[in-house]
């Protein structure tokens, strides 16, 4: 991994471009093993030395940071001003954000967890971006104010691009005030009444921070009864308002025959930390996505009977993981289940001993994706074999 000084970065990329050398953009490098293996031997170019917080406009609720800034460090700086970036720690981090990686890596992989229920995803927090193209030319889009609409929407294009279009060097993000009060609820019972509660919540005027499905296996890992569950997190400026919301939800749950466990802020965070998972060397990590209305049907599938699963009840997006002993055919079966329910499955990590499964399948928009790639990277140098929405032909 090459970690050039900021003033040397553009020159390095121009040299790689002139030589036609394959290279891979990186931040801290903590999740380079995720997704499909990079084709050919690629030079890894890291932004670790791009690690400054350039500007924090406290009154405007925006912050501009260099892409190599650790996410944990950014959240600590924002916390001093009673603000935060409304995203979850990425899977594999601990409850304090250790191992969360860089801000640029968060954007490049489009990572978002249960908090998108209320705050949407990281691309919705992004209002400006700076980048270096494959030929080393700098480009910018967006700005430093929330209502800025200048330039092409490179923010959304680069969010989730996996380093295939260019090197993110700087981002401007929208921040939010820290809610002074938080509470949670863990509701357990049958899938049908839990799904009825989910639908009621999404139609109601209540605005939980998260509404996450938990599989029985994940509930067991958290020390709860091994049943299907809904984990709810609520936040407000008023403790009395939170108590009223919790009472309303518990009353509705009681009517449906569900068991509700109130959670103080510490217990809520402890349970959320369980859903971050613990990386197992050589194990499986799968990203699931289905239509929100199909989440309970997916959780009822036999293939998920003994796997930990966390799935956003309003987004239909989540994660599942397992050790290396999980047969590859079960992952293929789970992919078919997701596709049948209007979704996708992405293999973020898989055992070396398994027959190599495609990280992702071809998207219907594959021709458009490849056309965009050709415009940004005409020599096909960046992240070869790792273009989201285009299946790597080397994989079965």
Secondary structure, DSSP 8 states (H G I E B T S, - for coil): -B---HHHHHHHHHHHHHHT--EEEESS-TTTTSSS--SS--EEEE-TT---EEEEEGGGTEEEEETTSBHHHHHHHHHTTTEE------TT--TT-TT--BHHHHHHTT---TTHHHH--GGGTEEEEEEE-TTS-EEEEE-SSTT---S--HHHHHTT-TTSS-EEEEEEEE-EE--SEEEEEEEES-HHHHHHHHHHHHHSS---SEEEEE-HHHHHHTTS-SS-EEEEEEEES-HHHHHHHHHHHHHHHHHTT-EEEEE-HHHHHHHHHHTT----TT-EEEEEE--GGGHHHHHTSGGGTTSEEEEETTT-EEEEEE-TTS-HHHHHHHHHHHHHTT-EEEEEE--TTS----SS---TTHHHHHHHHHHH-TT--BTTT--TTS--TT--
